[in-house]
Amino acid sequence: MHAADAGPYSAAMMFRVVLVLALVGIPLAGWAMSTDGGTPGVVVIRMASMAPEGSPWAKMLQDFKQLAEEKSQHRLAIRLFLGGQMGDENEAVLMVKRGQLQGASASIGALASQVPEVAVLELPFLFSSENAADRLLDGAVGNALKPHFTRRGLVFGFWSENGFRSFGGHAAVHSPADFKGRKMRSQENPIHLAFWRALGASPVPIPATEAITAIQTGVVDGYDQTPLYAFAARWYSAGSHFTVSNHIYQPAAIFFHQGTLDALPAQSRDALMQAGAAVMEPHRRQIRAMVPLALENFQKAGIKVNVLTPKERAAFEVTSQKMRQEFMRTATPEQQAVYALILQGAH
């Protein structure tokens, strides 16, 4: 993101996000983009993201840009193309694979179009907590996934944080039965489509940039999204309810074109990786600190917010378990290996 999905950017949205950043004490300096025009000896790294300008995901990338350029002694000039300037996420992933871009930030759903092993990360109710997700992504699971990036001509850089997805739309949600017959906006991803069908809904794949209009006009009855992104992209304003379900934990990944990194001097390659490691954990903390503020803003805007009770959540877990088993029956051996690692340590 990047961001979990991308939404329309406006000056008003940027103001809201910057205001929230200020409220939680996140520094706002250092957001300038590179204007390098081809200085001899300087390698330009063009990176794409759906993250709207002014969003916390954009700030993370801008912090990364600044730090990587400094660590490379300005032998790298990173140019960020935010807000979907290079097309949607699937297009950006493919452009990096082809070397048309040197890097990108993308949701797992989009990245799975080229690195299918990552798809299992988004199976519903797979991670019990943020800490469990961090431990696995930064350890055994992350290490197991890196070679799969390499096989596709990509290099994994570092993780970004989208968070846990929840339900939004025109009605409250308390059980899977509430979705029967409803049209729900879905990411264009097999796992998300299968999840909605398991709940009895009719999933409608809609690009993120068109989602808010689809919700406003009734093309769909609702959506799922992380609270912070629903706030930043104003998806929440198109509905009347938001149900905190935390049904899918969604990280994102920053990755690079392997041929580009192979051609860099060691110092520049190290600068990219070290800068990513430095910004990853602060970014996670910042995103997570802002989620309660986003929910509070929903309520101030007149959105009815409810949280699934343990009993209600258990009903969703039962339905999701069946869907997970169905997905894994047709999973590749590599996906099954990643899934097994997650089950060993997710709780």
LUMPAKE-449986 format. One record per residue (C-alpha): residue number from 1; z, x, y. Coordinates in steps of 0.25 Angstrom, whole numbers, plus 5000, padded with zeros to 4 digits. Layout:
<lobas>
NUM / Z / X / Y
...
</lobas>
This chain:
<lobas>
1 / 5000 / 5000 / 5000
2 / 4999 / 5001 / 5003
3 / 5007 / 4988 / 5001
4 / 5009 / 4979 / 4990
5 / 4997 / 4971 / 4994
6 / 4991 / 4972 / 5008
7 / 4991 / 4961 / 5018
8 / 4985 / 4959 / 5032
9 / 4990 / 4968 / 5043
10 / 4994 / 4964 / 5056
11 / 5001 / 4970 / 5068
12 / 5012 / 4959 / 5066
13 / 5014 / 4964 / 5052
14 / 5015 / 4978 / 5056
15 / 5025 / 4975 / 5067
16 / 5034 / 4967 / 5056
17 / 5033 / 4979 / 5046
18 / 5036 / 4989 / 5057
19 / 5048 / 4981 / 5062
20 / 5054 / 4980 / 5048
21 / 5052 / 4995 / 5046
22 / 5060 / 4997 / 5059
23 / 5071 / 4988 / 5054
24 / 5073 / 4996 / 5041
25 / 5072 / 5009 / 5049
26 / 5059 / 5014 / 5043
27 / 5053 / 5025 / 5053
28 / 5040 / 5020 / 5059
29 / 5035 / 5034 / 5064
30 / 5024 / 5042 / 5058
31 / 5014 / 5031 / 5055
32 / 5002 / 5037 / 5062
33 / 4989 / 5038 / 5053
34 / 4981 / 5051 / 5051
35 / 4969 / 5053 / 5061
36 / 4964 / 5066 / 5055
37 / 4949 / 5066 / 5057
38 / 4945 / 5077 / 5046
39 / 4953 / 5089 / 5050
40 / 4948 / 5101 / 5042
41 / 4958 / 5104 / 5030
42 / 4964 / 5090 / 5031
43 / 4962 / 5081 / 5020
44 / 4962 / 5066 / 5023
45 / 4969 / 5057 / 5013
46 / 4964 / 5042 / 5015
47 / 4974 / 5032 / 5010
48 / 4973 / 5017 / 5009
49 / 4983 / 5006 / 5008
50 / 4984 / 4991 / 5010
51 / 4997 / 4993 / 5017
52 / 4997 / 4987 / 5031
53 / 4999 / 4995 / 5043
54 / 5013 / 4995 / 5048
55 / 5018 / 4992 / 5034
56 / 5029 / 5000 / 5027
57 / 5018 / 5004 / 5016
58 / 5009 / 5009 / 5028
59 / 5021 / 5017 / 5033
60 / 5024 / 5023 / 5020
61 / 5009 / 5028 / 5019
62 / 5010 / 5033 / 5034
63 / 5023 / 5041 / 5030
64 / 5016 / 5047 / 5018
65 / 5004 / 5051 / 5027
66 / 5012 / 5058 / 5037
67 / 5021 / 5065 / 5027
68 / 5009 / 5069 / 5018
69 / 5001 / 5075 / 5030
70 / 5013 / 5083 / 5034
71 / 5016 / 5088 / 5020
72 / 5001 / 5092 / 5019
73 / 5003 / 5100 / 5033
74 / 4992 / 5090 / 5037
75 / 4982 / 5094 / 5027
76 / 4981 / 5079 / 5024
77 / 4978 / 5068 / 5033
78 / 4981 / 5054 / 5027
79 / 4974 / 5042 / 5032
80 / 4980 / 5029 / 5029
81 / 4971 / 5016 / 5028
82 / 4981 / 5005 / 5028
83 / 4980 / 4990 / 5027
84 / 4969 / 4990 / 5017
85 / 4959 / 4997 / 5026
86 / 4952 / 5003 / 5013
87 / 4952 / 4990 / 5006
88 / 4962 / 4984 / 4996
89 / 4971 / 4991 / 4987
90 / 4962 / 4991 / 4975
91 / 4951 / 4997 / 4983
92 / 4960 / 5008 / 4989
93 / 4964 / 5012 / 4975
94 / 4950 / 5013 / 4970
95 / 4946 / 5021 / 4983
96 / 4957 / 5031 / 4980
97 / 4952 / 5032 / 4966
98 / 4938 / 5035 / 4971
99 / 4943 / 5045 / 4981
100 / 4938 / 5036 / 4993
101 / 4952 / 5036 / 4997
102 / 4962 / 5047 / 4995
103 / 4974 / 5038 / 4993
104 / 4980 / 5024 / 4993
105 / 4992 / 5016 / 4992
106 / 4991 / 5004 / 4983
107 / 4999 / 4993 / 4976
108 / 5000 / 4995 / 4961
109 / 4992 / 4982 / 4959
110 / 4980 / 4989 / 4966
111 / 4982 / 5003 / 4960
112 / 4982 / 4997 / 4946
113 / 4967 / 4994 / 4948
114 / 4965 / 5009 / 4946
115 / 4978 / 5014 / 4939
116 / 4981 / 5002 / 4930
117 / 4993 / 5009 / 4924
118 / 5001 / 5006 / 4937
119 / 4999 / 4991 / 4935
120 / 5011 / 4989 / 4926
121 / 5020 / 4992 / 4938
122 / 5018 / 4978 / 4944
123 / 5021 / 4970 / 4932
124 / 5031 / 4960 / 4936
125 / 5046 / 4962 / 4935
126 / 5044 / 4976 / 4929
127 / 5054 / 4983 / 4939
128 / 5068 / 4979 / 4940
129 / 5070 / 4985 / 4953
130 / 5065 / 4995 / 4964
131 / 5073 / 5006 / 4958
132 / 5067 / 5004 / 4944
133 / 5053 / 5004 / 4950
134 / 5056 / 5017 / 4958
135 / 5062 / 5024 / 4946
136 / 5050 / 5021 / 4938
137 / 5039 / 5023 / 4948
138 / 5045 / 5036 / 4953
139 / 5047 / 5041 / 4938
140 / 5041 / 5038 / 4925
141 / 5032 / 5027 / 4928
142 / 5026 / 5034 / 4941
143 / 5024 / 5046 / 4933
144 / 5017 / 5039 / 4922
145 / 5008 / 5032 / 4931
146 / 5003 / 5045 / 4939
147 / 4993 / 5050 / 4928
148 / 4987 / 5036 / 4928
149 / 4983 / 5038 / 4943
150 / 4978 / 5052 / 4940
151 / 4969 / 5046 / 4929
152 / 4962 / 5037 / 4940
153 / 4960 / 5048 / 4950
154 / 4972 / 5045 / 4958
155 / 4985 / 5052 / 4961
156 / 4998 / 5044 / 4962
157 / 5006 / 5047 / 4975
158 / 5018 / 5039 / 4977
159 / 5023 / 5025 / 4976
160 / 5024 / 5015 / 4987
161 / 5033 / 5002 / 4987
162 / 5029 / 4988 / 4988
163 / 5041 / 4982 / 4981
164 / 5044 / 4970 / 4973
165 / 5034 / 4958 / 4974
166 / 5039 / 4944 / 4976
167 / 5033 / 4930 / 4978
168 / 5028 / 4924 / 4991
169 / 5021 / 4911 / 4994
170 / 5022 / 4896 / 4998
171 / 5033 / 4893 / 4988
172 / 5046 / 4898 / 4983
173 / 5046 / 4904 / 4969
174 / 5057 / 4903 / 4958
175 / 5050 / 4903 / 4945
176 / 5037 / 4907 / 4938
177 / 5034 / 4892 / 4938
178 / 5033 / 4892 / 4953
179 / 5020 / 4900 / 4952
180 / 5013 / 4890 / 4942
181 / 4999 / 4886 / 4948
182 / 5001 / 4894 / 4961
183 / 4991 / 4903 / 4967
184 / 4997 / 4917 / 4969
185 / 4991 / 4929 / 4977
186 / 4990 / 4940 / 4967
187 / 4987 / 4955 / 4968
188 / 4974 / 4958 / 4962
189 / 4981 / 4964 / 4950
190 / 4981 / 4960 / 4935
191 / 4997 / 4961 / 4934
192 / 4999 / 4952 / 4947
193 / 4989 / 4942 / 4942
194 / 4995 / 4941 / 4928
195 / 5009 / 4940 / 4935
196 / 5005 / 4928 / 4943
197 / 4998 / 4921 / 4931
198 / 5011 / 4923 / 4923
199 / 5018 / 4915 / 4933
200 / 5008 / 4904 / 4932
201 / 5002 / 4907 / 4946
202 / 4987 / 4908 / 4949
203 / 4985 / 4922 / 4955
204 / 4975 / 4924 / 4966
205 / 4971 / 4939 / 4968
206 / 4970 / 4941 / 4983
207 / 4969 / 4954 / 4990
208 / 4982 / 4957 / 4998
209 / 4974 / 4956 / 5011
210 / 4971 / 4942 / 5009
211 / 4984 / 4937 / 5003
212 / 4991 / 4932 / 5015
213 / 4979 / 4923 / 5018
214 / 4979 / 4918 / 5004
215 / 4993 / 4914 / 5005
216 / 4992 / 4907 / 5019
217 / 4980 / 4899 / 5015
218 / 4985 / 4895 / 5001
219 / 4975 / 4902 / 4993
220 / 4988 / 4907 / 4985
221 / 5001 / 4901 / 4985
222 / 5009 / 4914 / 4985
223 / 5009 / 4929 / 4982
224 / 5018 / 4940 / 4978
225 / 5021 / 4952 / 4986
226 / 5032 / 4962 / 4991
227 / 5041 / 4956 / 5002
228 / 5038 / 4967 / 5011
229 / 5023 / 4967 / 5009
230 / 5023 / 4951 / 5011
231 / 5030 / 4953 / 5024
232 / 5022 / 4965 / 5029
233 / 5009 / 4958 / 5026
234 / 5014 / 4944 / 5030
235 / 5011 / 4937 / 5016
236 / 5025 / 4931 / 5017
237 / 5020 / 4923 / 5029
238 / 5010 / 4916 / 5022
239 / 5020 / 4909 / 5012
240 / 5033 / 4902 / 5013
241 / 5041 / 4908 / 5002
242 / 5044 / 4922 / 4996
243 / 5051 / 4924 / 4983
244 / 5058 / 4937 / 4980
245 / 5054 / 4939 / 4965
246 / 5052 / 4955 / 4964
247 / 5043 / 4952 / 4953
248 / 5034 / 4964 / 4954
249 / 5038 / 4978 / 4959
250 / 5026 / 4984 / 4966
251 / 5025 / 4999 / 4970
252 / 5012 / 5005 / 4976
253 / 5006 / 5018 / 4975
254 / 5000 / 5029 / 4984
255 / 4990 / 5037 / 4977
256 / 4978 / 5047 / 4979
257 / 4965 / 5051 / 4975
258 / 4966 / 5062 / 4964
259 / 4954 / 5069 / 4969
260 / 4959 / 5070 / 4983
261 / 4973 / 5075 / 4979
262 / 4967 / 5085 / 4969
263 / 4959 / 5091 / 4980
264 / 4971 / 5093 / 4990
265 / 4979 / 5106 / 4991
266 / 4992 / 5105 / 4984
267 / 5000 / 5104 / 4997
268 / 4992 / 5092 / 5001
269 / 4994 / 5085 / 4988
270 / 5008 / 5088 / 4988
271 / 5009 / 5082 / 5002
272 / 5004 / 5069 / 4997
273 / 5014 / 5068 / 4986
274 / 5026 / 5073 / 4993
275 / 5023 / 5063 / 5005
276 / 5022 / 5052 / 4995
277 / 5035 / 5055 / 4988
278 / 5042 / 5056 / 5001
279 / 5038 / 5043 / 5007
280 / 5039 / 5035 / 4994
281 / 5054 / 5032 / 4993
282 / 5057 / 5029 / 5008
283 / 5045 / 5019 / 5007
284 / 5051 / 5012 / 4995
285 / 5065 / 5011 / 5003
286 / 5058 / 5006 / 5015
287 / 5050 / 4995 / 5008
288 / 5062 / 4990 / 5000
289 / 5071 / 4990 / 5012
290 / 5061 / 4981 / 5019
291 / 5060 / 4970 / 5008
292 / 5072 / 4962 / 5013
293 / 5067 / 4963 / 5027
294 / 5054 / 4957 / 5023
295 / 5061 / 4945 / 5015
296 / 5070 / 4943 / 5027
297 / 5057 / 4942 / 5036
298 / 5051 / 4932 / 5026
299 / 5063 / 4923 / 5028
300 / 5063 / 4924 / 5043
301 / 5049 / 4920 / 5043
302 / 5052 / 4907 / 5035
303 / 5048 / 4912 / 5022
304 / 5058 / 4907 / 5011
305 / 5062 / 4918 / 5002
306 / 5069 / 4917 / 4989
307 / 5073 / 4927 / 4978
308 / 5071 / 4924 / 4963
309 / 5084 / 4922 / 4956
310 / 5087 / 4930 / 4944
311 / 5084 / 4918 / 4935
312 / 5071 / 4915 / 4943
313 / 5067 / 4930 / 4942
314 / 5069 / 4930 / 4927
315 / 5059 / 4919 / 4925
316 / 5049 / 4927 / 4932
317 / 5052 / 4940 / 4924
318 / 5050 / 4932 / 4911
319 / 5036 / 4927 / 4915
320 / 5033 / 4941 / 4920
321 / 5037 / 4948 / 4907
322 / 5027 / 4940 / 4900
323 / 5016 / 4944 / 4910
324 / 5020 / 4959 / 4908
325 / 5019 / 4958 / 4893
326 / 5005 / 4952 / 4894
327 / 5001 / 4963 / 4904
328 / 5006 / 4974 / 4895
329 / 4999 / 4969 / 4883
330 / 4986 / 4973 / 4889
331 / 4991 / 4985 / 4897
332 / 4985 / 4999 / 4894
333 / 4994 / 5009 / 4887
334 / 4996 / 5016 / 4900
335 / 5001 / 5004 / 4907
336 / 5010 / 5001 / 4895
337 / 5016 / 5015 / 4896
338 / 5019 / 5013 / 4911
339 / 5025 / 4999 / 4908
340 / 5034 / 5005 / 4897
341 / 5039 / 5015 / 4907
342 / 5043 / 5004 / 4917
343 / 5050 / 4996 / 4907
344 / 5058 / 5008 / 4903
345 / 5064 / 5010 / 4916
346 / 5061 / 4998 / 4925
347 / 5075 / 4992 / 4924
</lobas>
